[in-house]
Amino acid sequence: MKTTVDLLQIGNIATITNVDLDKIPLKLLEMGCFPDNTVEIIQIAPLGDPIYLNVNNGSHLAIRKETAREIEVEIQEK
Protein backbone atom coordinates (compact mmCIF):
# COMPACT_ATOMS: atom_id res chain seq x y z
CA MET A 1 0.00 0.00 0.00
CA LYS A 2 1.55 3.31 -1.07
CA THR A 3 1.30 6.32 1.22
CA THR A 4 3.49 9.10 2.64
CA VAL A 5 5.47 9.22 5.88
CA ASP A 6 3.10 11.73 7.52
CA LEU A 7 0.27 9.15 7.38
CA LEU A 8 2.18 6.33 9.09
CA GLN A 9 1.56 5.28 12.68
CA ILE A 10 4.05 4.54 15.47
CA GLY A 11 5.74 1.19 14.83
CA ASN A 12 5.03 1.16 11.09
CA ILE A 13 7.98 0.15 8.93
CA ALA A 14 7.96 1.18 5.29
CA THR A 15 10.22 1.30 2.27
CA ILE A 16 10.82 4.68 0.68
CA THR A 17 9.64 4.60 -2.94
CA ASN A 18 9.99 8.23 -4.00
CA VAL A 19 11.13 11.61 -2.66
CA ASP A 20 10.56 15.04 -4.13
CA LEU A 21 14.14 16.32 -4.42
CA ASP A 22 12.95 19.90 -4.85
CA LYS A 23 10.95 19.89 -1.62
CA ILE A 24 13.05 18.05 0.96
CA PRO A 25 16.31 19.31 2.48
CA LEU A 26 19.59 17.86 1.20
CA LYS A 27 20.43 16.88 4.79
CA LEU A 28 17.63 14.27 4.75
CA LEU A 29 19.10 12.68 1.65
CA GLU A 30 22.52 12.63 3.29
CA MET A 31 21.01 10.82 6.29
CA GLY A 32 19.43 8.12 4.14
CA CYS A 33 15.98 9.36 3.07
CA PHE A 34 16.14 8.08 -0.47
CA PRO A 35 14.38 5.28 -2.39
CA ASP A 36 14.80 1.64 -1.32
CA ASN A 37 15.78 2.54 2.26
CA THR A 38 13.49 1.69 5.17
CA VAL A 39 11.87 4.08 7.60
CA GLU A 40 10.29 3.26 10.97
CA ILE A 41 8.09 5.65 12.93
CA ILE A 42 9.46 5.86 16.48
CA GLN A 43 7.41 8.69 17.94
CA ILE A 44 4.95 11.40 16.93
CA ALA A 45 4.72 14.63 18.91
CA PRO A 46 1.43 15.22 20.77
CA LEU A 47 0.18 17.71 18.18
CA GLY A 48 1.40 15.53 15.29
CA ASP A 49 4.48 17.58 14.42
CA PRO A 50 7.41 16.70 14.34
CA ILE A 51 7.68 13.00 13.54
CA TYR A 52 10.63 11.01 14.90
CA LEU A 53 12.02 8.41 12.47
CA ASN A 54 14.61 5.67 12.30
CA VAL A 55 15.95 5.56 8.75
CA ASN A 56 17.69 2.40 7.52
CA ASN A 57 18.19 1.19 11.09
CA GLY A 58 20.73 3.83 11.95
CA SER A 59 19.82 7.45 11.38
CA HIS A 60 17.37 8.93 13.86
CA LEU A 61 15.63 12.05 12.54
CA ALA A 62 12.89 14.41 13.59
CA ILE A 63 11.14 15.92 10.58
CA ARG A 64 8.23 18.28 10.13
CA LYS A 65 4.92 16.91 8.92
CA GLU A 66 5.06 19.08 5.78
CA THR A 67 8.39 17.48 4.86
CA ALA A 68 7.08 13.98 5.66
CA ARG A 69 4.32 14.53 3.07
CA GLU A 70 6.99 14.66 0.35
CA ILE A 71 8.37 11.18 1.13
CA GLU A 72 6.36 8.40 -0.51
CA VAL A 73 6.58 4.95 1.05
CA GLU A 74 5.18 1.46 0.77
CA ILE A 75 4.24 -0.10 4.10
CA GLN A 76 5.88 -3.46 4.81
CA GLU A 77 3.56 -6.21 5.90
CA LYS A 78 4.32 -7.72 9.30
Backbone as CSV, one residue per row, in Angstrom:
resi,resn,N_x,N_y,N_z,CA_x,CA_y,CA_z,C_x,C_y,C_z
1,MET,0.846,-1.179,0.000,0.000,0.000,0.000,0.891,1.242,0.000
2,LYS,0.739,2.099,-0.992,1.547,3.314,-1.066,0.905,4.430,-0.268
3,THR,1.753,5.203,0.402,1.305,6.323,1.224,2.482,7.273,1.408
4,THR,2.374,8.208,2.320,3.486,9.101,2.643,3.809,8.978,4.121
5,VAL,4.997,9.393,4.507,5.471,9.224,5.884,4.543,9.892,6.893
6,ASP,3.962,11.024,6.557,3.099,11.730,7.516,1.841,10.954,7.885
7,LEU,1.475,9.940,7.109,0.275,9.149,7.384,0.560,7.847,8.122
8,LEU,1.823,7.555,8.371,2.184,6.328,9.085,1.910,6.465,10.576
9,GLN,1.787,5.327,11.242,1.561,5.277,12.684,2.821,4.786,13.385
10,ILE,2.905,5.001,14.689,4.049,4.541,15.474,4.207,3.030,15.293
11,GLY,5.436,2.604,15.019,5.737,1.194,14.830,5.690,0.736,13.384
12,ASN,5.057,1.524,12.519,5.030,1.159,11.093,6.435,1.176,10.511
13,ILE,6.719,0.201,9.676,7.979,0.147,8.934,7.600,0.171,7.459
14,ALA,8.283,1.028,6.705,7.963,1.182,5.291,9.238,1.356,4.487
15,THR,9.122,1.099,3.198,10.225,1.295,2.267,9.961,2.573,1.478
16,ILE,10.961,3.430,1.426,10.825,4.677,0.679,10.793,4.342,-0.806
17,THR,9.773,4.858,-1.512,9.642,4.600,-2.941,9.969,5.821,-3.790
18,ASN,9.752,7.018,-3.222,9.993,8.231,-3.999,10.125,9.423,-3.049
19,VAL,11.007,10.349,-3.396,11.130,11.606,-2.655,11.140,12.750,-3.659
20,ASP,10.564,13.863,-3.270,10.562,15.044,-4.132,11.829,15.837,-3.817
21,LEU,12.833,15.705,-4.667,14.141,16.315,-4.424,14.087,17.829,-4.320
22,ASP,13.067,18.443,-4.908,12.947,19.899,-4.849,12.319,20.378,-3.547
23,LYS,11.690,19.473,-2.804,10.948,19.895,-1.617,11.509,19.401,-0.287
24,ILE,12.471,18.487,-0.316,13.046,18.050,0.963,14.486,18.538,1.071
25,PRO,14.937,18.816,2.291,16.313,19.308,2.476,17.358,18.262,2.100
26,LEU,18.469,18.728,1.583,19.590,17.858,1.203,20.059,17.030,2.395
27,LYS,19.987,17.584,3.583,20.426,16.877,4.787,19.673,15.549,4.970
28,LEU,18.392,15.523,4.627,17.633,14.273,4.746,18.148,13.215,3.790
29,LEU,18.516,13.632,2.598,19.098,12.681,1.646,20.427,12.150,2.170
30,GLU,21.227,13.035,2.743,22.522,12.627,3.287,22.370,11.645,4.445
31,MET,21.242,11.708,5.155,21.011,10.817,6.287,20.225,9.569,5.897
32,GLY,20.003,9.376,4.602,19.434,8.118,4.137,18.006,8.146,3.641
33,CYS,17.371,9.291,3.550,15.985,9.364,3.065,15.947,9.359,1.547
34,PHE,16.233,8.212,0.976,16.139,8.078,-0.473,15.564,6.703,-0.806
35,PRO,15.080,6.517,-2.024,14.382,5.278,-2.394,15.142,3.997,-2.051
36,ASP,14.362,2.990,-1.684,14.802,1.636,-1.317,15.314,1.519,0.115
37,ASN,15.418,2.614,0.842,15.776,2.539,2.260,14.503,2.390,3.086
38,THR,14.656,1.870,4.308,13.493,1.687,5.171,13.374,2.838,6.162
39,VAL,12.155,3.054,6.605,11.872,4.079,7.602,10.900,3.483,8.617
40,GLU,11.167,3.722,9.903,10.289,3.261,10.974,9.875,4.468,11.797
41,ILE,8.595,4.555,12.113,8.089,5.651,12.934,8.329,5.285,14.392
42,ILE,9.124,6.100,15.077,9.463,5.864,16.483,8.508,6.603,17.411
43,GLN,8.248,7.872,17.074,7.409,8.693,17.941,6.798,9.831,17.127
44,ILE,5.612,10.254,17.538,4.947,11.398,16.928,4.624,12.369,18.054
45,ALA,4.979,13.630,17.878,4.725,14.635,18.910,3.219,14.726,19.184
46,PRO,2.842,15.174,20.394,1.425,15.217,20.769,0.517,15.952,19.783
47,LEU,1.005,16.987,19.153,0.180,17.709,18.177,0.437,17.238,16.746
48,GLY,1.180,16.128,16.595,1.404,15.530,15.289,2.608,16.055,14.527
49,ASP,3.349,16.973,15.118,4.482,17.579,14.424,5.529,17.969,15.457
50,PRO,6.760,17.487,15.387,7.409,16.700,14.342,7.187,15.197,14.515
51,ILE,7.732,14.456,13.560,7.680,13.000,13.544,9.110,12.497,13.702
52,TYR,9.309,11.554,14.620,10.634,11.012,14.902,10.780,9.681,14.177
53,LEU,11.823,9.565,13.343,12.023,8.410,12.468,13.353,7.706,12.723
54,ASN,13.377,6.426,12.389,14.612,5.665,12.300,14.745,5.272,10.830
55,VAL,15.754,5.820,10.177,15.949,5.562,8.747,17.059,4.536,8.559
56,ASN,16.731,3.461,7.857,17.685,2.404,7.520,18.394,1.839,8.747
57,ASN,17.653,1.741,9.839,18.188,1.186,11.094,19.496,1.844,11.514
58,GLY,19.512,3.162,11.528,20.735,3.826,11.950,20.628,5.318,12.144
59,SER,19.950,6.004,11.272,19.823,7.453,11.384,18.500,7.799,12.045
60,HIS,18.575,8.498,13.152,17.372,8.934,13.856,17.145,10.401,13.531
61,LEU,15.953,10.709,13.006,15.633,12.052,12.542,14.298,12.510,13.083
62,ALA,14.184,13.798,13.313,12.890,14.415,13.592,12.600,15.332,12.414
63,ILE,11.479,15.099,11.742,11.141,15.917,10.578,9.740,16.504,10.739
64,ARG,9.530,17.624,10.101,8.230,18.282,10.127,7.238,17.495,9.274
65,LYS,5.975,17.618,9.642,4.924,16.908,8.923,4.875,17.327,7.448
66,GLU,5.094,18.610,7.179,5.057,19.079,5.782,6.163,18.443,4.943
67,THR,7.305,18.165,5.559,8.392,17.482,4.861,8.051,16.003,4.690
68,ALA,7.454,15.399,5.716,7.077,13.979,5.662,6.086,13.700,4.538
69,ARG,5.279,14.695,4.167,4.316,14.531,3.067,4.998,14.353,1.715
70,GLU,6.263,14.737,1.625,6.994,14.663,0.353,7.764,13.354,0.185
71,ILE,7.671,12.455,1.173,8.374,11.176,1.126,7.344,10.062,0.954
72,GLU,7.299,9.483,-0.233,6.359,8.397,-0.511,6.968,7.069,-0.066
73,VAL,6.112,6.243,0.534,6.583,4.949,1.047,5.567,3.854,0.731
74,GLU,6.041,2.637,0.864,5.176,1.462,0.774,5.320,0.719,2.088
75,ILE,4.210,0.549,2.793,4.238,-0.098,4.104,4.590,-1.572,3.947
76,GLN,5.505,-2.044,4.812,5.880,-3.459,4.810,4.897,-4.228,5.659
77,GLU,4.473,-5.343,5.158,3.559,-6.209,5.903,4.313,-6.918,7.010
78,LYS,3.670,-7.065,8.150,4.317,-7.719,9.302,4.165,-9.207,9.242
